[in-house]
Amino acid sequence: MSEHHSIAVAGGTGTVGTHVARIAHERGHEVRILARSTGADLHAGSGIDLAGIDTVIDVSGAFAVSAGRSIEWFETVSRNLLAAERVAGVRHHVALSIVGAARAPHGYYAGKAAQERAVAGGPVPWTVLRAAQFFEFASANALRLGPLTLMPAMRSQPVAAASVAARLVEIAERGPAGDAPDFAGPREERMADLVRRLGAVRGGASRVIEFPMPGGFGRAIRDGSILPGPDAQLDAITFDEWLASGAHSEA
């Protein structure tokens, strides 16, 4: 067992954050949740209590689609967290980003790329983990039109959110490392196929139509820009195993 850490989880009530908090607690660490429900407004910079905290894991997310709004949100949240960390003497800032965000800086991804730059240029020793899309978000980008489900054509190597959370806790335990290896699932998948399989298991299957999204982001998610690099660390859990585990019912 590694030494005891006091870990604050920014966005600790979200899809990944809930797993991070649980796993960190199970591994014997003191856990503090930074979220609106606990009085912390990360964007406004209020209620960010880091007294006694030595590591912050930022898994917060923006409800923004446009590049401008996403950049503003992630830059502001990162700036607020890093300033509070510097005052409190936090020794390690861990940020979760997306594989290929800097190679596909469009829409939401533009904000994640901005977050990476803010953290790397900030005053607190850091690690950035770039993870692939989550199994849990298989249908997040789907557009439902009556009996049809439209899904952008996307090449991805998705991974379970719980596996990403476990990797983040491991990084927190090991200390600052700068850019961590990409983290992804065991195999490349077409997101439309995942939506079909998820729908079949949930009993709400409809006809899924894959379409090429226009523009630079559409090209980036089709051409392999968001696939992990050759040095990536790959999780062992496949999408079918994740489905079989029943984890999809929690997503």
Salt bridges, closest charged atoms under 4 A:
GLU26 OE1 - ARG22 NH1 3.45
GLU30 OE2 - ARG32 NH2 3.97
ASP41 OD2 - ARG36 NH1 3.15
ASP49 OD1 - ARG32 NH1 3.61
ASP54 OD1 - HIS5 ND1 3.35
ASP54 OD2 - ARG91 NH2 3.99
GLU72 OE1 - HIS43 NE2 3.06
GLU85 OE2 - HIS93 ND1 2.68
GLU116 OE1 - ARG130 NH2 3.06
GLU170 OE1 - ARG167 NH1 3.40
GLU173 OE2 - ARG27 NE 2.55
GLU173 OE2 - HIS29 NE2 2.74
ASP179 OD1 - ARG130 NH2 3.04
GLU188 OE2 - ARG155 NE 2.69
GLU189 OE1 - ARG197 NH1 3.27
ASP193 OD1 - ARG196 NH1 2.63
GLU210 OE2 - ARG190 NE 3.11
ASP240 OD1 - ARG197 NH2 3.02
